[in-house]
Amino acid sequence: MGTETRPPGRQFLFHGFVRPKLGIYAKLIANGQKPPTHFHPTQWESFRLIKGNLTIDFNGVPRHVTKEDGEIWVPPYTHHVFYGTPGTDLNEVEFEVTATDSDANPVVDQAFFENWYGYQEDVFQRGEKLDLIQTLCMFDAGATYLSPPWWVPFRTFLSLWIHIILGRWIGALLGYAPFYPEWTTDWQGACDQMEKSWFQRKFAVRDAQEKARARMAKKVGNGKAL
C-alpha cells in the first residue's frame, strides 16, 4: 500500500493492492476467512476499484464492485469489510481508499494504516504471534473498531468501549503503543496524537526515529545488518 497526495477534504489517500494468492490474504482464503469486519465512528470512507474484482460487505450484505462503479462511500458506524470477490479469478486487485477529513481524535489516517500493515507483516510474514491487546490498541488509535457478531446486543457501543478500555487504557499500562517509529512516516504527528491521551503520552518520544536510525547505522557499520 502506497501513500498518494491527498485531495482537498480528505484525511489521506492510499493506493493499495490485494494479492489473494500471496501473503496474508492467501492464508485467510485457505482457512475460509475474510479480513475483520469493522466500522469507523467519525468519518466516511471510500473505495475506488482500479483493477480486479472486489466485494464490500455493508452491515453483512455483500456488494460486488467493479471499476465502472467509481467511488463507493461507506457511512460512519457501518459495519464493513472488503475482499477479493469469491468465485472470480483471484488475481491482483488494485484500489484506492480514502476518508473524509476530520478534526476528531482519533481519526482514520496514514499513521494507522502504516502501523497496522506493518504489524500484519510481522505476524503473517515473520511469524510473530498476533496480540489481541496490540490490535485493539492500534485500531482504537485509528478510529477503527472491530465488529462483534451481528447477534451481540449493542455491539457497536460494546466494541467502542472494549477498544478504549482494553486497547487504550489497559494496553498503555501494559506497555502497548498505538504507533511505532519504524512504521510511521509522520512520527511527529503520531506523537502529537499520543500526547493527547494521558495513558499514551509516555510513548510520544520525539527523537525515537533518530535513535532507531542511529542504532541501525551502527549495526550496518559493524557488519551486523545488510
C-alpha positions in Angstrom: 0.0 0.0 0.0 1.4 3.4 -1.0 0.6 6.9 0.1 -0.6 9.4 -2.5 -1.1 13.2 -2.3 -4.4 13.6 -0.5 -7.2 15.6 -2.3 -8.9 18.5 -0.6 -11.2 17.5 2.2 -9.7 14.0 2.6 -7.6 12.7 5.5 -5.4 10.5 3.3 -5.3 8.7 0.0 -3.8 5.2 -0.3 -3.2 3.3 -3.4 -3.4 -0.4 -2.5 -3.1 -3.9 -3.8 -4.7 -7.1 -2.7 -2.9 -10.3 -3.9 -5.3 -13.1 -2.8 -2.8 -15.8 -3.9 0.0 -14.4 -1.8 0.8 -13.5 1.8 -1.9 -12.5 4.3 -4.9 -13.0 2.0 -3.7 -16.4 0.8 -3.7 -17.6 4.5 -7.2 -16.2 5.1 -8.6 -17.7 1.9 -7.0 -21.1 2.7 -8.9 -21.0 6.1 -12.2 -19.9 4.6 -11.9 -16.5 6.3 -12.3 -12.8 5.4 -10.4 -9.8 6.8 -12.0 -8.5 10.0 -15.3 -6.6 9.8 -15.1 -3.1 11.4 -16.6 0.4 11.5 -15.4 4.0 11.8 -17.4 6.3 14.0 -16.4 9.8 12.8 -15.5 9.6 9.1 -16.9 8.5 5.7 -14.5 6.1 4.0 -14.5 5.4 0.3 -13.1 2.8 -2.1 -12.4 3.1 -5.8 -11.6 -0.1 -7.7 -9.0 0.2 -10.4 -8.4 -3.4 -11.4 -9.8 -6.8 -10.5 -12.9 -7.9 -8.6 -13.8 -6.6 -5.2 -16.6 -7.3 -2.7 -17.6 -4.9 0.1 -19.9 -6.2 2.9 -22.2 -3.4 4.2 -23.7 -4.5 7.5 -23.5 -8.1 6.4 -24.8 -7.5 2.9 -22.2 -8.1 0.2 -21.9 -5.8 -2.8 -19.8 -6.8 -5.7 -17.8 -3.8 -7.1 -16.3 -3.2 -10.5 -14.2 -0.3 -11.7 -17.2 1.1 -13.5 -18.9 1.7 -10.2 -16.5 4.6 -9.4 -16.1 5.8 -5.8 -18.1 3.7 -3.2 -18.7 5.5 0.1 -19.1 3.8 3.5 -21.0 6.0 6.1 -19.9 6.2 9.7 -20.9 3.3 12.0 -21.4 1.0 9.0 -20.0 -2.5 9.7 -18.0 -3.3 6.6 -15.1 -5.3 5.2 -13.7 -5.6 1.7 -12.0 -8.6 0.0 -11.4 -10.2 -3.4 -14.7 -11.4 -4.9 -15.2 -15.2 -4.3 -15.7 -17.2 -7.4 -13.7 -14.9 -9.7 -10.2 -15.2 -11.0 -8.2 -14.4 -7.8 -5.6 -12.2 -9.4 -4.3 -8.9 -8.2 -6.9 -6.3 -7.0 -5.8 -2.7 -7.3 -7.8 0.0 -5.5 -7.7 3.4 -3.8 -9.0 4.1 -0.3 -9.6 7.4 1.4 -11.6 9.0 4.1 -13.1 12.4 4.8 -11.1 15.0 6.7 -12.0 15.3 10.4 -11.0 17.3 13.4 -12.0 14.4 15.7 -9.4 12.5 17.8 -8.7 9.8 16.9 -9.2 9.5 13.1 -8.5 7.0 10.4 -5.2 8.3 8.9 -1.9 7.5 7.3 -0.3 6.5 10.6 -2.9 3.9 11.4 -2.6 2.2 8.0 1.2 2.2 8.2 1.3 0.7 11.6 -1.5 -1.8 11.1 0.0 -3.2 7.8 3.5 -3.1 9.3 2.2 -5.2 12.3 0.5 -7.6 9.9 3.7 -8.2 8.1 5.4 -9.1 11.4 2.6 -11.5 12.1 2.0 -13.2 8.8 5.4 -12.9 7.1 7.8 -13.1 10.1 5.9 -15.5 12.4 5.1 -13.1 15.2 2.2 -14.0 17.4 -1.0 -11.9 16.9 -1.6 -10.0 20.1 -5.2 -9.0 20.8 -4.4 -6.1 23.0 -1.9 -4.7 20.5 -4.5 -5.0 17.7 -7.2 -3.2 19.8 -4.7 -0.5 20.7 -3.8 0.2 17.1 -7.4 0.1 15.9 -8.6 2.5 18.6 -5.9 4.9 17.7 -7.0 4.8 14.1 -10.7 5.3 14.9 -11.4 1.7 13.6 -13.3 -0.7 15.7 -13.7 -4.4 15.2 -17.3 -5.6 14.8 -18.7 -8.2 17.2 -21.1 -10.8 15.6 -24.5 -9.3 14.4 -26.4 -11.0 17.2 -24.4 -9.4 20.1 -26.7 -6.8 21.8 -25.5 -3.2 21.5 -22.5 -4.4 19.5 -21.3 -1.0 18.3 -21.4 0.5 21.8 -19.7 -2.6 23.2 -17.0 -2.6 20.6 -16.1 1.1 21.2 -15.7 0.5 25.0 -13.7 -2.8 24.6 -11.2 -1.0 22.3 -10.9 2.0 24.6 -10.7 0.1 27.9 -8.5 -2.8 26.7 -6.6 -1.2 23.9 -6.1 2.4 25.1 -6.2 2.3 28.9 -5.1 -1.2 29.9 -2.9 -1.6 26.8 -1.0 1.6 27.7 -0.5 0.4 31.3 1.0 -2.9 29.9 3.3 -1.1 27.5 1.4 -1.3 24.2 1.9 1.7 22.0 -0.5 2.6 19.2 2.3 3.8 16.8 5.9 2.7 16.4 8.7 4.8 14.8 9.9 2.1 12.5 6.5 2.1 10.7 5.4 5.7 10.9 6.3 8.3 8.3 5.0 11.3 10.2 6.3 10.4 13.6 5.9 13.9 15.0 2.2 13.8 14.0 1.8 10.5 15.7 3.5 11.9 18.9 1.0 14.8 18.7 -1.8 12.4 18.8 -0.4 10.2 21.6 0.3 13.3 23.7 -3.5 14.0 23.8 -4.0 10.8 25.8 -3.0 10.7 29.4 -2.4 7.0 29.1 -0.4 7.1 25.8 1.6 10.3 26.1 4.6 8.3 27.5 5.1 6.7 24.1 5.5 10.1 22.4 9.3 10.1 22.3 10.0 12.6 19.6 13.6 11.5 18.9 12.7 7.8 18.7 13.2 7.6 14.9 16.6 9.3 15.1 17.7 6.9 17.8 16.5 3.9 15.8 18.3 5.1 12.7 21.5 5.6 14.6 21.3 2.1 16.0 20.7 0.6 12.6 23.6 2.6 11.1 25.8 1.3 13.9 24.8 -2.3 13.2 25.5 -1.8 9.4 28.8 -0.3 10.2 29.7 -3.3 12.4 28.6 -5.7 9.7 25.6 -7.0 11.7 22.9 -5.9 9.2 22.6 -5.6 5.5 
